[in-house]
């Protein structure tokens, strides 16, 4: 089947949707994409990838109500009936986010080529030790397409996993197309619930990406626990800043086997979420009189240290920070100070014209454009897949 792509002046207008492991809301980003060879070394880009120019138009963060956040959190722990119902509920929420974005940007549904929705990850199980992997993202595409009248692309991870990949991270292609600079190594670090990095080099085949470990996930879980459910995140990192990291606990957490694994690798809340927080607050460290702010400080240092140790070995010329975690000023200061001690510059992605919280949604808009043009969206050097694959499933309105 051939998908007809609406183009105005050789332009594709697409909305990317991203609901991350922090599950605080959905980000919708409207971008205009047009083929653009200028500034791109075509010798380093295989013909199956799409050199592009991108114009960021509008971003909207559509926050979830507290009850929905709680339902998603319960779904992480395997309530199958709840997961089934949430699939359609989130489809409705995603559609409302799209319609709200269109209103704010003063566009009509017929002006949009497609919606590109990552969905809400409920469970991600990478292949390991001879076991096949699987992944589950919800937010029903049929509902989104029905409510908006716009072709919707969804379920991006499965094609890469079918080809033997980890199914994550999937943003490296977008990172390469957006941030490749001749003669430089740049590390694009996204701090969501889970933190990941793309190491962008001159040649696309040398670009790698992987999850570094927890981003906000453990910090958020600890804040919920320590506040008896009243606070779901550490605003500006002020709570962690008031505490001190506990060396014994930090050393124990840093010994987690995931940090010793070599890329390609990916992880999720299954490893760095509710169960780990329960372990921290339970028998393992029961005898240690730890203050709440010291626990959160320890987990914040854990994210900063694991990001640094994962990235520094590639000797980047610049580290670009993005994602919701950039709102945590204490965390950002920890990361920046560690890198700056090594003479490595650290910048917020906003200096390049993309709001930090919009970055992942923008990336999936780019992947959706790849799909519409029958081009692959994964990088085997990042995911470990046996070949490049066209990602996503298309739902017609």
C-alpha positions in Angstrom: 0.0 0.0 0.0 1.3 3.5 -0.8 0.6 6.2 1.7 0.0 9.6 0.1 2.0 12.3 1.8 0.6 15.8 1.8 3.3 18.2 0.9 3.1 22.0 0.6 6.2 23.4 -1.0 7.9 20.0 -0.4 7.0 20.1 3.3 5.7 17.5 5.7 3.9 18.8 8.7 3.8 16.3 11.5 2.9 16.1 15.2 5.1 14.0 17.5 3.6 12.7 20.8 5.7 11.4 23.7 4.6 10.1 27.1 7.7 9.1 28.9 8.6 6.9 31.9 8.0 9.9 34.2 4.2 9.6 33.2 3.5 13.1 34.2 1.8 14.0 30.9 2.1 13.9 27.2 4.2 16.2 25.1 3.0 17.2 21.7 5.3 18.9 19.2 4.4 20.3 15.8 7.2 20.5 13.3 7.6 21.1 9.6 10.1 18.8 7.9 11.4 19.3 4.4 14.3 17.5 2.6 17.4 19.5 2.9 20.9 18.4 1.8 22.5 21.7 2.8 24.8 21.3 5.7 24.6 17.5 5.6 27.5 15.3 4.5 25.6 13.0 2.2 28.6 10.7 1.9 28.1 9.8 5.6 24.3 9.3 5.3 23.1 6.1 3.6 20.5 6.8 0.9 17.9 5.0 3.0 18.0 7.9 5.5 16.4 11.2 4.9 18.5 14.3 5.1 16.2 17.0 6.4 15.6 20.5 7.4 13.3 21.0 10.4 11.3 24.0 11.6 10.0 23.8 15.2 6.5 25.3 15.3 4.8 24.7 18.6 5.0 22.5 21.7 2.4 21.7 24.3 2.7 19.7 27.5 -0.7 18.2 28.4 -0.4 17.2 32.1 -2.2 14.1 33.4 -4.6 14.4 36.3 -3.4 12.9 39.5 -5.8 9.9 39.3 -4.5 9.0 35.8 -0.9 9.2 36.9 -1.8 6.8 39.7 -3.5 4.4 37.3 -0.4 4.4 35.0 1.8 3.7 38.0 -0.4 0.8 38.9 -0.2 -0.5 35.3 3.6 -0.6 35.6 3.0 -3.3 38.2 1.0 -5.5 35.9 -2.8 -5.0 36.4 -3.9 -6.4 33.0 -7.5 -5.2 33.0 -6.3 -1.7 34.0 -3.7 -1.8 31.2 -6.4 -2.8 28.7 -8.7 0.1 29.7 -5.8 2.6 29.9 -5.0 1.8 26.3 -8.2 3.6 25.1 -8.1 6.2 27.9 -4.7 7.4 26.9 -5.7 7.3 23.2 -8.4 9.8 24.1 -6.0 11.9 26.1 -3.4 11.9 23.3 -6.1 13.0 20.8 -7.1 15.9 23.1 -3.5 16.9 23.3 -3.3 17.0 19.5 -6.5 19.0 19.2 -5.3 21.5 21.9 -1.9 21.9 20.1 -3.6 22.5 16.8 -5.8 25.2 18.4 -2.8 26.9 20.0 -0.8 26.8 16.7 -3.8 27.9 14.7 -3.8 24.9 12.4 -6.6 22.6 11.3 -6.4 18.8 11.2 -6.4 18.8 7.3 -3.1 20.9 7.5 -1.3 18.0 9.2 0.3 15.1 7.3 0.4 12.7 10.3 0.6 12.2 14.0 3.6 10.2 15.2 2.9 8.7 18.7 5.4 6.9 20.8 2.8 5.9 23.3 3.1 5.2 27.0 5.6 2.4 27.8 4.1 0.0 30.3 6.7 -2.7 30.1 10.0 -3.0 28.2 11.8 -6.3 28.3 15.0 -6.3 26.1 16.3 -9.6 24.9 18.9 -11.2 27.2 20.7 -14.5 27.8 19.0 -16.2 24.9 15.5 -15.0 25.9 13.5 -13.0 23.3 12.5 -9.5 24.2 9.2 -7.8 24.1 7.8 -4.3 24.7 4.4 -2.7 25.3 3.4 0.9 24.6 -0.3 1.9 25.0 -2.4 4.8 23.8 -4.6 3.4 21.1 -3.8 4.8 17.7 -7.2 4.0 16.3 -8.7 6.3 18.9 -6.2 9.1 18.1 -6.9 8.8 14.3 -10.7 8.6 14.9 -10.9 11.7 17.1 -8.5 13.8 15.1 -9.1 12.7 11.5 -5.3 12.4 11.0 -3.3 9.5 9.9 -1.5 8.1 13.0 1.8 6.2 13.2 2.4 4.3 16.5 4.2 1.3 18.0 7.7 2.2 16.9 9.8 -0.2 19.0 8.5 -3.6 17.8 10.0 -3.6 14.3 13.5 -3.1 15.8 12.9 -5.8 18.4 11.7 -8.2 15.7 15.0 -7.6 14.0 16.8 -8.7 17.1 17.3 -5.2 18.6 16.7 -3.8 22.0 13.8 -1.6 20.7 15.5 1.3 22.3 16.8 3.9 22.2 15.1 5.0 19.0 16.1 8.7 18.9 19.7 8.4 17.7 18.7 8.9 14.0 17.0 12.2 14.9 19.9 13.2 17.0 22.3 12.6 14.2 20.3 14.5 11.6 19.8 17.4 14.0 23.2 17.7 15.8 25.9 16.2 13.6 28.8 18.6 13.3 31.9 17.9 11.2 35.0 17.0 13.3 33.2 17.0 16.6 31.8 14.4 19.0 28.6 15.5 20.6 26.6 13.7 23.4 22.9 14.3 23.5 21.7 13.3 27.0 18.0 12.9 27.5 16.9 12.8 31.1 13.4 11.3 31.4 12.3 8.7 33.8 15.2 6.7 32.3 18.3 8.6 31.0 19.8 7.9 27.6 22.5 9.2 25.5 23.4 9.4 21.8 27.0 9.8 20.8 27.0 11.6 17.5 30.1 11.4 15.4 30.9 12.4 11.8 29.6 9.1 10.3 26.2 7.8 11.0 27.5 4.2 11.2 29.7 5.4 14.1 26.8 6.9 16.0 25.8 4.9 19.1 23.2 5.3 21.8 22.1 3.5 24.9 20.3 4.0 28.2 22.6 5.1 31.0 20.3 4.1 33.8 17.8 6.0 36.0 16.9 9.6 35.2 14.0 10.8 37.2 12.4 7.5 38.0 13.9 6.7 41.4 13.9 10.3 42.4 10.2 10.5 41.7 9.5 7.2 43.4 11.4 8.4 46.5 9.5 11.7 46.6 6.2 9.9 46.5 7.3 7.6 49.3 8.8 10.3 51.5 5.9 12.7 51.1 3.2 10.0 51.6 2.0 10.6 48.0 1.8 14.4 48.2 4.8 15.2 46.0 5.5 13.3 42.8 8.8 15.0 41.9 11.6 17.1 43.4 10.8 20.6 42.2 14.1 22.3 41.1 15.9 19.6 43.0 15.5 21.6 46.2 14.7 18.7 48.4 17.8 16.8 47.3 19.9 19.9 47.7 18.9 20.1 51.3 20.3 16.6 51.9 23.6 14.8 51.6 24.3 11.6 49.7 24.8 8.4 51.8 28.0 6.8 50.6 27.1 3.3 51.5 23.8 3.4 49.8 25.3 5.2 46.7 28.1 2.6 46.4 25.6 -0.2 46.6 23.4 1.3 43.9 26.4 2.0 41.7 27.2 -1.7 41.8 24.1 -2.6 39.9 25.1 -4.9 37.0 23.3 -2.7 34.4 26.0 -0.1 34.7 28.7 -2.6 33.8 26.9 -3.8 30.7 28.3 -2.7 27.3 26.1 -1.0 24.7 23.7 -1.7 23.1 21.6 -1.8 26.2 18.3 -0.5 27.4 16.4 -0.5 30.6 13.2 0.7 32.3 11.2 1.0 35.5 11.3 -2.8 35.8 14.9 -2.3 36.9 14.9 1.3 38.2 11.4 1.9 39.6 9.0 0.9 42.3 10.7 -2.4 43.2 14.2 -0.9 43.6 12.8 1.9 45.7 11.0 -0.7 47.9 14.3 -2.5 48.3 16.1 0.7 49.3 13.5 1.5 51.8 13.2 -2.1 53.1 15.5 -4.7 54.6 18.7 -3.8 52.7 19.2 -0.5 54.4 16.8 -0.8 57.3 19.5 -0.4 59.9 20.8 2.9 58.4 19.1 6.0 59.9 18.7 7.8 56.6 16.8 11.1 56.4 14.3 11.5 53.5 16.3 14.3 51.9 19.5 12.2 52.1 17.8 9.4 50.2 16.6 11.8 47.4 20.1 13.4 47.4 21.7 10.0 47.0 19.4 9.1 44.1 20.0 12.4 42.4 23.8 11.9 42.7 23.3 8.3 41.3 21.7 9.8 38.1 24.4 12.4 37.7 27.3 9.9 38.3 25.9 7.2 36.0 25.3 9.8 33.2 28.9 11.1 33.5 30.5 7.6 33.7 28.5 6.4 30.7 29.3 9.5 28.5 32.8 10.6 29.5 34.6 7.6 28.0 33.6 8.8 24.5 35.4 12.1 25.1 32.7 14.4 23.7 33.4 18.0 22.7 30.0 19.0 24.0 27.2 17.5 26.1 23.6 18.7 25.2 21.1 18.1 27.9 17.4 17.6 27.2 14.3 16.1 28.7 12.1 16.8 31.7 15.0 16.2 34.0 16.5 19.5 32.9 14.0 21.2 35.2 15.8 19.7 38.2 18.3 22.4 38.7 20.3 20.6 41.3 20.7 17.5 39.1 21.7 19.7 36.1 24.3 21.5 38.3 25.8 18.1 39.4 26.1 16.9 35.9 27.4 20.1 34.5 30.1 20.5 37.3 31.4 16.9 36.8 31.8 17.4 33.0 33.2 20.9 33.3 35.9 19.6 35.6 37.1 17.7 32.6 36.9 20.7 30.3 33.7 19.4 28.5 31.1 22.0 27.8 27.5 21.4 28.8 24.5 23.1 27.1 20.8 23.0 27.4 19.1 22.0 24.1 17.1 25.2 24.2 20.1 27.1 22.9 19.4 25.2 19.6 15.8 26.3 19.4 14.1 23.2 20.8 12.5 23.2 24.3 14.0 20.4 26.4 10.6 18.9 27.1 9.7 18.8 23.4 12.8 17.0 22.3 11.5 13.4 22.4 8.3 14.4 20.7 10.3 16.2 18.0 12.4 13.0 17.6 9.3 10.9 17.0 8.0 13.3 14.5 11.2 12.8 12.6 10.8 9.0 12.9 7.3 9.3 11.7 8.5 11.2 8.6 10.9 8.4 7.9 8.1 5.9 8.1 5.9 7.9 5.7 8.8 8.0 3.2 9.3 4.2 3.5 12.7 4.7 5.2 14.2 3.0 8.3 14.2 4.8 11.6 16.4 2.6 13.7 20.2 2.6 14.0 21.5 -1.0 14.5 24.7 0.5 16.0 22.5 1.8 18.8 19.9 -1.0 19.3 21.8 -4.1 18.2 19.2 -5.0 15.5 20.4 -7.2 12.6 19.4 -4.6 10.0 17.8 -1.2 9.5 14.0 -1.3 9.8 11.0 0.8 8.9 9.4 1.5 12.2 5.8 2.0 13.3 2.3 0.9 12.3 0.0 3.2 10.3 -3.6 3.7 11.3 -5.8 5.5 8.8 -8.6 7.9 10.0 
